[in-house]
Amino acid sequence: MLTEQLDAEMRSVQFIFMNGPTTDVRVIKRLDIISKKFAEFMLRVQVIKVNPYMRNFFDKLLDIEKTCK
């Protein structure tokens, strides 16, 4: 299903952490790329939500949207 594929894609995004300027701070590497991916996921969810044939999967789409936010 389309929603399962989108959910799997979203969950496969890997966050890579590195030490920041101090030892107490952890920084996410490539945050710009990750934020672009999640913006794309949000756009895809919004497009799918307006599709009348996807009404049966609306709850799953809301879960995916919540995770993206």
Order of alpha helices (4+ residues) and beta strands (2+ residues): alpha-beta-beta-alpha-alpha
